[in-house]
Amino acid sequence: MNLYTISDEYISYAHKIEPKVALQENYLGDRDYCGIVIKQGKFNYYAPLSSYSAKKELKMKKRNRIIIRIFEKENLNNRLGYVLLNNMLPVPLSELSRVQITMSKGTPKEYYC
């Protein structure tokens, strides 16, 4: 599975149509949108990722959000984050950039997928 960022221009465009799409400037710090792409027929849908926190977990349960929880491989007690299916948006491939992940020499092999 690949990770993608989405262009700021497309985020601004999508926000005008659907105000629930968070603008980059509303993020804390200097974070890009990072997510996965789900292909359904001829359409591509971008599903953003979010990091885990106990506070977020309570909000997710209260609001009955449609999410996929991400856990550490072979350790279901270590929650890593979420795929936010409830925040998916259609996106043309031209507005996506694949995230290149490189591992350092000292990274243990078990961290590779």
Residue frames relative to the residue before (quaternion, step in Angstrom):
aa qw qx qy qz dx dy dz
M 1.0000 0.0000 0.0000 0.0000 0.00 0.00 0.00
N 0.2763 -0.7702 0.5586 0.1357 3.55 -0.98 0.87
L 0.3165 -0.7052 0.6006 0.2042 3.53 -1.27 0.55
Y 0.1201 -0.7992 0.5883 0.0274 3.55 -1.10 0.76
T 0.2374 -0.6798 0.6599 0.2146 3.49 -1.37 0.37
I 0.3100 -0.7406 0.5722 0.1675 3.53 -1.23 0.47
S 0.5563 -0.6463 0.4009 0.3348 3.59 -0.94 0.83
D 0.5754 -0.5986 0.4417 0.3398 3.56 -1.13 0.72
E 0.6175 0.5577 -0.3409 0.4376 3.58 1.06 -0.76
Y 0.6792 0.4751 -0.2987 0.4730 3.58 0.95 -0.85
I 0.6015 0.5463 -0.3543 0.4628 3.59 1.07 -0.70
S 0.6539 0.5052 -0.3101 0.4702 3.60 0.93 -0.87
Y 0.6386 0.5229 -0.3098 0.4719 3.58 1.00 -0.87
A 0.6872 0.4792 -0.2838 0.4665 3.60 0.85 -0.98
H 0.6230 0.5555 -0.3335 0.4383 3.59 1.07 -0.75
K 0.6227 0.5407 -0.3393 0.4524 3.60 1.07 -0.68
I 0.6869 0.4560 -0.2663 0.4994 3.58 1.11 -0.71
E 0.7920 0.0715 0.0026 0.6063 3.56 1.00 -0.93
P 0.3259 -0.7979 0.4758 0.1756 3.62 -0.20 1.27
K 0.5613 0.6035 -0.3973 0.4036 3.63 1.18 -0.29
V 0.5383 0.5796 -0.4165 0.4482 3.60 1.23 -0.29
A 0.3415 -0.7750 0.4993 0.1831 3.57 -0.52 1.21
L 0.3873 -0.7077 0.5453 0.2275 3.54 -0.96 0.92
Q 0.6367 -0.5573 0.3824 0.3713 3.57 -1.12 0.71
E 0.6694 0.5233 -0.3114 0.4254 3.60 0.91 -0.87
N 0.6330 0.5338 -0.3355 0.4492 3.62 1.23 -0.32
Y 0.5371 0.6027 -0.4095 0.4249 3.58 1.29 -0.13
L 0.4546 -0.6416 0.5346 0.3098 3.54 -1.17 0.55
G 0.8063 0.2080 -0.1668 0.5279 3.57 -0.88 0.85
D 0.6014 -0.5510 0.4421 0.3733 3.54 -1.26 -0.44
R 0.2282 0.7924 -0.5276 0.2042 3.59 0.52 1.17
D 0.3284 -0.6981 0.5990 0.2143 3.51 -1.14 0.74
Y 0.5460 -0.5071 0.5181 0.4198 3.51 -1.31 0.23
C 0.0149 0.7701 -0.6377 0.0057 3.59 -0.96 0.79
G 0.2063 0.7967 -0.5426 0.1682 3.56 -0.81 0.95
I 0.4992 -0.6124 0.5146 0.3331 3.51 -1.35 -0.27
V 0.3343 -0.7123 0.5747 0.2249 3.55 -1.28 0.33
I 0.1374 -0.7658 0.6267 0.0451 3.53 -0.91 1.04
K 0.2175 -0.7842 0.5710 0.1078 3.56 -0.68 1.11
Q 0.0014 -0.7729 0.6332 -0.0415 3.56 -0.87 1.05
G 0.8020 -0.0778 0.0050 0.5922 3.56 -0.27 1.25
K 0.7768 -0.2873 0.2219 0.5146 3.58 -0.75 -1.00
F 0.6148 0.5591 -0.3386 0.4413 3.60 1.28 0.09
N 0.2416 -0.7356 0.6166 0.1427 3.54 -1.22 0.67
Y 0.1112 -0.7869 0.6061 0.0334 3.55 -0.89 1.00
Y 0.2851 -0.7514 0.5799 0.1333 3.51 -0.91 1.02
A 0.0789 -0.7859 0.6131 0.0178 3.59 -0.76 1.08
P 0.3184 -0.7840 0.4983 0.1888 3.62 -0.41 1.16
L 0.3747 -0.6909 0.5741 0.2295 3.52 -1.31 0.49
S 0.0812 -0.7684 0.6314 0.0657 3.53 -1.26 0.45
S 0.4850 -0.6566 0.4895 0.3068 3.57 -1.09 0.67
Y 0.5289 -0.6330 0.4703 0.3137 3.56 -1.28 0.44
S 0.1644 0.7148 -0.6788 0.0348 3.50 -1.32 0.55
A 0.6054 -0.5716 0.4067 0.3759 3.57 -1.13 0.63
K 0.6238 0.5469 -0.3301 0.4503 3.58 1.06 -0.77
K 0.6558 0.4993 -0.3054 0.4768 3.60 0.97 -0.88
E 0.6197 0.5610 -0.3437 0.4278 3.57 1.00 -0.84
L 0.6528 0.5049 -0.3141 0.4693 3.60 0.95 -0.83
K 0.6496 0.5112 -0.3156 0.4659 3.58 0.97 -0.85
M 0.6358 0.5375 -0.3310 0.4442 3.58 0.97 -0.87
K 0.6791 0.4904 -0.2914 0.4621 3.57 0.93 -0.90
K 0.6686 0.5114 -0.3036 0.4464 3.60 0.94 -0.88
R 0.7567 0.3892 -0.2015 0.4851 3.56 0.94 -0.88
N 0.3628 -0.7637 0.4692 0.2550 3.58 1.31 0.03
R 0.1289 0.8251 -0.5306 0.1453 3.57 0.90 1.01
I 0.3823 -0.6837 0.5683 0.2517 3.54 -1.19 0.62
I 0.1789 0.7937 -0.5444 0.2041 3.54 -0.26 1.33
I 0.2496 -0.6765 0.6506 0.2382 3.51 -1.40 0.08
R 0.3137 -0.7457 0.5566 0.1889 3.57 -0.74 1.02
I 0.2352 -0.7545 0.5995 0.1263 3.56 -1.08 0.80
F 0.0885 -0.8010 0.5921 0.0022 3.54 -0.81 1.12
E 0.5916 -0.5211 0.4611 0.4073 3.53 -1.29 0.30
K 0.5688 -0.5999 0.4388 0.3523 3.57 -1.03 0.80
E 0.8597 0.0371 -0.0934 0.5009 3.56 -0.87 1.11
N 0.7132 0.3382 -0.2762 0.5483 3.62 1.15 0.51
L 0.1446 -0.8440 0.5135 0.0550 3.56 0.17 1.30
N 0.5766 0.5816 -0.3835 0.4267 3.59 1.24 -0.11
N 0.6869 0.4420 -0.2767 0.5061 3.59 1.22 -0.37
R 0.1371 -0.8035 0.5780 0.0384 3.56 -0.16 1.32
L 0.2265 -0.8109 0.5313 0.0941 3.56 -0.81 1.04
G 0.7704 -0.2782 0.2117 0.5332 3.58 1.01 -0.70
Y 0.4477 -0.6747 0.5286 0.2548 3.52 -1.33 -0.40
V 0.2603 -0.6455 0.6788 0.2341 3.50 -1.38 0.40
L 0.2539 -0.8090 0.5179 0.1130 3.58 -0.51 1.20
L 0.1638 -0.8237 0.5388 0.0666 3.57 0.17 1.30
N 0.6198 0.5558 -0.3415 0.4362 3.59 1.11 -0.62
N 0.7168 0.4054 -0.2462 0.5111 3.62 1.25 -0.30
M 0.3172 0.7633 -0.5089 0.2404 3.60 1.18 0.39
L 0.0055 -0.7800 0.6251 0.0273 3.52 -1.19 0.57
P 0.5141 -0.6243 0.4759 0.3457 3.57 -1.08 0.67
V 0.0288 0.8110 -0.5813 0.0588 3.57 -0.96 0.84
P 0.4107 -0.6860 0.5326 0.2777 3.59 -0.95 0.81
L 0.6038 -0.5877 0.3991 0.3616 3.59 -1.07 0.72
S 0.5985 0.5936 -0.3551 0.4041 3.59 1.12 -0.62
E 0.6938 0.4652 -0.2711 0.4784 3.62 1.20 -0.41
L 0.6266 0.5357 -0.3213 0.4660 3.58 1.32 0.04
S 0.1050 -0.7492 0.6489 0.0821 3.54 -1.24 0.59
R 0.3973 -0.7187 0.5195 0.2362 3.55 -0.78 1.04
V 0.3808 -0.7108 0.5489 0.2200 3.56 -0.99 0.91
Q 0.2414 -0.7579 0.5923 0.1284 3.56 -0.83 1.03
I 0.0949 -0.7946 0.5993 0.0231 3.57 -0.65 1.13
T 0.0439 -0.7889 0.6130 0.0059 3.55 -0.79 1.02
M 0.3080 -0.7381 0.5748 0.1729 3.51 -1.05 0.82
S 0.4463 -0.6741 0.5126 0.2893 3.57 -1.05 0.68
K 0.6936 -0.4928 0.3282 0.4104 3.57 -1.24 0.39
G 0.7175 0.4690 -0.2562 0.4468 3.58 1.02 -0.73
T 0.4680 0.6915 -0.4430 0.3265 3.61 1.24 0.00
P 0.4419 -0.6988 0.4895 0.2771 3.63 -0.72 1.00
K 0.6078 -0.6044 0.3839 0.3434 3.58 -1.07 0.79
E 0.6155 0.5759 -0.3637 0.3966 3.62 1.04 -0.62
Y 0.6143 0.5495 -0.3558 0.4406 3.63 1.22 -0.24
Y 0.5823 0.5605 -0.3793 0.4505 3.57 1.25 -0.20
C 0.4600 -0.6827 0.4921 0.2832 3.59 -1.02 0.76
